[in-house]
Amino acid sequence: MNTSKLIQVMSLTAVMFVLQGCVTAKIDEMTYNPPEAGVGASSVVLLGRRHASNYDTERDFVQCVRNHIQGKDDTIDIVDEAQFLDALYPWFEPRTAPMHPGAIRELLAQPAVASKIQALDTQYMIWIDGNTERTDASGSMTCGVGPTGAGCFGFGTWSDESNYEAVIWDFSNQAEVGRINTSTSGQSYMPAVVVPIPIIAPVQGTACDGIGEQLLQFLSAKY
């Protein structure tokens, strides 16, 4: 590799490093009874906890976890969240959704619910609970237009924290069979000398990858 190409590669690596803030992550797993060879032909559904009008696990986070799992093992059949909620309406609406494993038995005692879950061939339901919040922000930035053009000057920084939990319920055994917790935090920056340059810490993405990998350990026959 000649000197000019080496400089280009080093510059690109430096830019990639600079444009991403730092993230710390902690993942705890408690698994009680994982399937011996994955979920097989049965399907799985991932649902975000939305049990109050002001509490809503982000739908894009649930979709991110789903994409992570199927990106690593496309043999796992994951029922679309909206499809499942429509099929089981109104039993999984925020006010009526089961909040504890004991409620599964009560739900399956209703013929309409049991037949629909059987039609979807759903063995595991995974509740994903949590959110990402901005915890701190500081700094200032000013922008304006002058004779030589427009520009901004200043520096801003902020912190984000993600806390999520995935709880695995088994419809066959009518019990909770696994639980995964992840906590991530990160610092992002926005320096501006003429042009603002965001340096974003991928806090939510790191949490998604952490939960997705742990769920793969539980669901996939490949792991």
C-alpha positions, 0 to 999 in steps of 0.5 A: 500500500503506497503512502497516499492510500495509507493516509486515506485509510488512516483518515477514514478510520479516524473520522469513523472513530471521532464521529461516534460517541462512547457507550458503556453497556451492562447485560444481565441474563436469567434463563430458566428453561431454554429450548434444547434445539431452538424454537423449531417450526413454532413462531415467536412474537415480540411485543412492546410494553404499552400498559399506560397512556404515558408509557410506551416502549419504542416500536422502532426498538422492538423492530430493531430487536426483531431485525437483529434476530432474523438477520442472524437466524432467518429460520426463526419465525417472528410474528409481526407485532401489529398482526398479533395485536390485531388477531388477539384484539382486544386481549392485548390492548394496553388496559387488558394485556396480561401483566404476569405469567399467571394471566396466561392460564386465564387467557388460554381458558378463553376458547377464542384466544386459545384458537387464535394463538393456535392458528398463529402457532405461537409458542413464545411471547417476549415482552420488551419493556423500557425506553431511552431517555435524555438524562443531561445536556449542556453547552450552547451554539449560535448560528447566523448569516453574515457577509461571507455566508452562514455558519454556526459556532459553539459546543454542546454535549448530552447523555442518553441512557437506555434501560430495557428488559425482555421477558420470555413467556412460554404458552405451552408451559404457561410460565415465564422461562427467561428474563434479560436486562440491559442498561446502556449509557453514552455521551454525545457531542456537537462541536460547531465551527461553521458546520455542526458535526454530531458525534452520536453515541449509539446508546439504543442500538447497543441495547438492541444488539445486546438483547438481540444476541441474548435472545438468539442464545435462547431461540436459535438452534445455531447458538 
